[in-house]
Structure formats: C-alpha cells, structure tokens
Amino acid sequence: MEVLHAAVRRRAPQVAAAIVLDAEAGLRRLCVTYRDAGPYAVGWGGTAYEWRSGPASGLPLPADPERAADSIAAALGALTRQEPSAP
C-alpha cells in the first residue's frame, strides 16, 4: 500500500489519501477522497489493485501503482500530473 499511496500523492496531490487498517479483514487499505467523491477504499487483490468500496467496488485497477494512481484520480474526477518525457 505504501507504493500506491506514494504514487497517488505524486500523481494527484490534490487527492486525500491515507493508509488505513481494515480491522475486519486485518489488511491495510488505501482510503481516497477528492472533493465530494469518497471516501473509497482500494486494496490489493493478489495480482492487481481493486476498489474495495464505492460505486466501483470489486472492479480491478492496474497492477502498476502509477497507472492505478491515474485510474483512481480519474474515477474521483481529479487531474493527474504528467511525468516529463525523456529527452
């Protein structure tokens, strides 16, 4: 979760993101909120990240943390920072 948390903070710094403990499952989740969207939980599904709550609950996100962060930001309606292209 730390890698995804860092990616969300880097790619969409306006999104509020915090790692929280899901006491029922005993697993850590990333809780994300932007404006009036959320809070929604994101977890690791073994091979990829996935939404654990909200309207997309159960749907997969990319396994790559940077791509997952972009997908999370888009779902919340937040813009993402684009990485500068290599020379």
Backbone as CSV, one residue per row, in Angstrom:
resi,resn,N_x,N_y,N_z,CA_x,CA_y,CA_z,C_x,C_y,C_z
1,MET,0.802,-1.193,0.000,0.000,0.000,0.000,0.851,1.265,0.000
2,GLU,2.049,1.188,0.574,2.901,2.371,0.625,3.255,2.863,-0.770
3,VAL,3.505,1.930,-1.693,3.886,2.308,-3.058,2.714,2.989,-3.760
4,LEU,1.514,2.451,-3.607,0.338,3.070,-4.215,0.058,4.421,-3.567
5,HIS,0.182,4.503,-2.261,-0.025,5.772,-1.556,0.923,6.833,-2.101
6,ALA,2.203,6.488,-2.243,3.188,7.437,-2.771,2.845,7.840,-4.203
7,ALA,2.392,6.890,-5.007,2.040,7.187,-6.399,0.849,8.142,-6.472
8,VAL,-0.162,7.929,-5.645,-1.320,8.827,-5.636,-0.887,10.217,-5.198
9,ARG,-0.075,10.315,-4.166,0.390,11.618,-3.676,1.218,12.337,-4.739
10,ARG,1.993,11.581,-5.504,2.844,12.161,-6.541,2.027,12.543,-7.782
11,ARG,1.153,11.654,-8.228,0.419,11.850,-9.484,-0.795,12.771,-9.322
12,ALA,-1.427,12.744,-8.159,-2.629,13.561,-7.917,-2.583,14.107,-6.494
13,PRO,-1.711,15.090,-6.246,-1.522,15.572,-4.871,-2.769,16.192,-4.241
14,GLN,-3.749,16.566,-5.056,-4.972,17.143,-4.511,-5.910,16.086,-3.929
15,VAL,-5.651,14.815,-4.205,-6.453,13.718,-3.660,-5.978,13.419,-2.236
16,ALA,-6.907,13.382,-1.301,-6.571,12.987,0.067,-6.438,11.468,0.085
17,ALA,-5.289,10.986,0.536,-5.028,9.543,0.557,-4.386,9.167,1.885
18,ALA,-4.879,8.097,2.483,-4.338,7.624,3.757,-4.415,6.107,3.804
19,ILE,-3.386,5.498,4.364,-3.388,4.052,4.564,-4.119,3.780,5.872
20,VAL,-5.135,2.929,5.804,-5.943,2.603,6.979,-5.987,1.087,7.155
21,LEU,-6.237,0.659,8.381,-6.355,-0.766,8.672,-7.815,-1.177,8.588
22,ASP,-8.092,-2.169,7.759,-9.424,-2.776,7.695,-9.444,-3.810,8.818
23,ALA,-9.989,-3.423,9.971,-9.950,-4.279,11.157,-10.650,-5.609,10.922
24,GLU,-11.721,-5.598,10.143,-12.472,-6.826,9.881,-11.636,-7.834,9.093
25,ALA,-10.929,-7.354,8.074,-10.125,-8.243,7.230,-8.686,-8.362,7.728
26,GLY,-8.263,-7.434,8.588,-6.891,-7.444,9.073,-5.886,-7.016,8.017
27,LEU,-6.348,-6.273,7.011,-5.484,-5.834,5.917,-5.474,-4.314,5.831
28,ARG,-4.405,-3.787,5.244,-4.331,-2.348,5.039,-4.981,-1.983,3.708
29,ARG,-5.649,-0.859,3.701,-6.317,-0.337,2.512,-5.871,1.107,2.313
30,LEU,-5.999,1.582,1.094,-5.769,2.990,0.821,-7.132,3.657,0.742
31,CYS,-7.359,4.642,1.578,-8.609,5.392,1.594,-8.375,6.680,0.811
32,VAL,-9.188,6.915,-0.226,-9.007,8.084,-1.090,-10.281,8.922,-1.136
33,THR,-10.089,10.242,-1.173,-11.191,11.192,-1.240,-10.750,12.382,-2.080
34,TYR,-11.673,12.905,-2.877,-11.421,14.141,-3.614,-12.729,14.901,-3.709
35,ARG,-12.733,16.107,-3.184,-13.937,16.941,-3.139,-15.097,16.154,-2.547
36,ASP,-16.175,15.948,-3.309,-17.322,15.223,-2.756,-17.323,13.750,-3.138
37,ALA,-16.238,13.262,-3.727,-16.120,11.844,-4.101,-15.353,11.091,-3.020
38,GLY,-15.970,10.063,-2.475,-15.311,9.265,-1.454,-15.847,9.595,-0.078
39,PRO,-15.262,9.014,0.918,-14.053,8.180,0.879,-14.322,6.781,0.321
40,TYR,-13.377,6.319,-0.485,-13.427,4.981,-1.060,-12.149,4.239,-0.690
41,ALA,-12.272,2.929,-0.534,-11.125,2.098,-0.179,-10.615,1.345,-1.401
42,VAL,-9.287,1.237,-1.475,-8.607,0.467,-2.520,-7.731,-0.555,-1.812
43,GLY,-7.724,-1.790,-2.298,-6.903,-2.840,-1.706,-6.135,-3.596,-2.767
44,TRP,-5.330,-4.533,-2.318,-4.562,-5.390,-3.219,-5.312,-6.706,-3.351
45,GLY,-5.562,-7.133,-4.583,-6.323,-8.354,-4.826,-5.474,-9.560,-5.152
46,GLY,-4.179,-9.500,-4.924,-3.294,-10.629,-5.203,-2.505,-10.463,-6.482
47,THR,-3.143,-9.927,-7.522,-2.441,-9.688,-8.787,-2.591,-8.253,-9.260
48,ALA,-3.515,-7.517,-8.685,-3.746,-6.120,-9.058,-4.462,-5.411,-7.918
49,TYR,-4.444,-4.092,-7.968,-5.224,-3.311,-7.013,-6.688,-3.416,-7.408
50,GLU,-7.579,-3.199,-6.438,-9.006,-3.195,-6.763,-9.756,-2.291,-5.802
51,TRP,-10.864,-1.768,-6.295,-11.745,-0.968,-5.459,-12.387,-1.877,-4.421
52,ARG,-12.376,-1.473,-3.157,-12.995,-2.250,-2.084,-14.280,-1.614,-1.581
53,SER,-14.552,-0.383,-1.996,-15.803,0.278,-1.629,-16.137,1.306,-2.698
54,GLY,-17.340,1.845,-2.605,-17.768,2.847,-3.569,-18.487,2.237,-4.753
55,PRO,-18.834,3.061,-5.735,-19.613,2.581,-6.876,-18.882,1.552,-7.732
56,ALA,-17.559,1.528,-7.680,-16.784,0.572,-8.477,-16.295,-0.604,-7.635
57,SER,-16.855,-0.800,-6.450,-16.409,-1.855,-5.537,-16.301,-3.203,-6.243
58,GLY,-15.133,-3.837,-6.087,-14.885,-5.137,-6.696,-14.232,-5.067,-8.060
59,LEU,-14.233,-3.899,-8.679,-13.618,-3.774,-10.003,-12.106,-3.617,-9.883
60,PRO,-11.364,-4.191,-10.839,-9.906,-4.127,-10.768,-9.353,-2.774,-11.189
61,LEU,-8.174,-2.495,-10.673,-7.351,-1.364,-11.084,-6.049,-1.953,-11.617
62,PRO,-5.260,-1.190,-12.360,-3.992,-1.732,-12.860,-3.067,-2.190,-11.726
63,ALA,-2.237,-3.175,-12.016,-1.263,-3.669,-11.035,-0.133,-2.666,-10.829
64,ASP,0.176,-1.891,-11.864,1.229,-0.875,-11.774,0.727,0.289,-10.914
65,PRO,1.456,0.651,-9.853,0.976,1.694,-8.945,0.752,3.047,-9.620
66,GLU,1.618,3.422,-10.567,1.454,4.710,-11.248,0.178,4.721,-12.087
67,ARG,-0.069,3.646,-12.811,-1.286,3.550,-13.626,-2.517,3.454,-12.733
68,ALA,-2.395,2.728,-11.620,-3.514,2.640,-10.672,-3.818,4.015,-10.086
69,ALA,-2.782,4.775,-9.757,-2.977,6.128,-9.219,-3.707,7.007,-10.225
70,ASP,-3.335,6.900,-11.504,-4.017,7.671,-12.545,-5.485,7.260,-12.651
71,SER,-5.755,5.965,-12.564,-7.134,5.468,-12.639,-7.954,5.933,-11.439
72,ILE,-7.346,5.921,-10.266,-8.024,6.388,-9.052,-8.369,7.866,-9.190
73,ALA,-7.386,8.666,-9.618,-7.620,10.101,-9.786,-8.744,10.354,-10.788
74,ALA,-8.720,9.646,-11.909,-9.756,9.824,-12.933,-11.133,9.465,-12.385
75,ALA,-11.218,8.382,-11.631,-12.500,7.955,-11.067,-13.049,8.983,-10.077
76,LEU,-12.144,9.681,-9.396,-12.556,10.688,-8.421,-12.790,12.056,-9.060
77,GLY,-12.416,12.207,-10.329,-12.573,13.487,-11.012,-11.421,14.440,-10.810
78,ALA,-10.261,13.921,-10.404,-9.081,14.751,-10.171,-8.131,14.674,-11.361
79,LEU,-7.422,15.754,-11.603,-6.408,15.769,-12.652,-5.138,15.114,-12.132
80,THR,-4.328,14.585,-13.045,-3.053,13.989,-12.654,-1.910,14.792,-13.234
81,ARG,-0.784,14.731,-12.553,0.439,15.343,-13.061,1.025,14.420,-14.105
82,GLN,1.400,14.974,-15.214,2.037,14.178,-16.262,3.540,14.213,-16.051
83,GLU,4.156,13.046,-16.138,5.603,12.954,-15.998,6.255,13.586,-17.218
84,PRO,7.359,14.324,-17.030,8.049,14.885,-18.196,8.592,13.764,-19.069
85,SER,8.499,13.939,-20.370,9.003,12.903,-21.271,10.521,12.952,-21.319
86,ALA,11.102,11.776,-21.490,12.563,11.662,-21.533,13.085,12.319,-22.807
87,PRO,14.276,12.946,-22.731,14.842,13.591,-23.930,15.218,12.594,-24.994
